[in-house]
Structures are given as C-alpha cells and as structure tokens.
Amino acid sequence: MEEWKKSVLIGGILLILAILFAILRNEINIWIILIILLAVIDIILGVLRKIKKI
C-alpha cells in the first residue's frame, strides 16, 4: 500500500474512534481533542503527499 493511502486510512480510523469514544463517554476532554487534531493533520498530509508525490 502506498504511503499516502496508509496516512489517510490511519487518520480516518483515528478520527472515527475518537468521535465514537467521545459519544460513548458523553464528554470531550483534551486527549480526545488532541487525537482528532492529529487525525486531521494525518489526513491532510496524506492528501498533500498524493498531490505532490512526495
């Protein structure tokens, strides 16, 4: 699997898990926010790798 696909896939999984965990616990704390931010950054970097062929 190409590197950009891995990055987007892992970012998507992290995002889904963080949102599910926040819903199950009925709260959003700093750790969940950090995981969501890291997932979004991972997805953005994956897309940039695809566009720029890094």
C-alpha positions in Angstrom: 0.0 0.0 0.0 1.3 3.5 -0.8 2.4 5.8 2.0 -0.3 8.4 1.3 -3.1 5.8 1.5 -1.8 4.5 4.8 -1.7 8.0 6.2 -5.3 8.8 5.1 -6.6 5.4 6.3 -4.9 5.7 9.8 -6.2 9.3 10.1 -9.7 8.2 9.2 -9.7 5.3 11.7 -8.3 7.6 14.4 -11.0 10.2 13.7 -13.8 7.7 13.8 -12.5 6.1 17.0 -12.1 9.4 18.8 -15.6 10.5 17.9 -17.1 7.2 19.0 -15.2 7.3 22.3 -16.4 10.9 22.9 -20.0 9.9 22.2 -19.8 6.8 24.5 -18.3 8.8 27.3 -20.6 11.8 26.8 -17.7 14.2 27.2 -14.9 15.7 25.2 -11.6 16.1 27.0 -8.2 17.3 25.9 -7.0 13.9 24.9 -9.9 13.3 22.5 -9.3 16.8 21.0 -5.6 16.0 20.5 -6.4 12.7 18.8 -8.9 14.4 16.5 -6.4 17.1 15.6 -3.7 14.5 14.9 -6.1 12.5 12.7 -7.0 15.6 10.7 -3.3 16.5 10.3 -2.5 12.9 9.2 -5.3 13.0 6.6 -4.2 16.4 5.3 -0.5 15.2 5.0 -1.7 12.1 3.2 -3.6 14.1 0.6 -0.7 16.5 0.2 1.6 13.5 -0.4 -0.8 12.3 -3.1 -0.9 15.7 -4.8 2.8 16.5 -4.6 4.0 12.9 -5.0 6.4 13.3 -2.0 
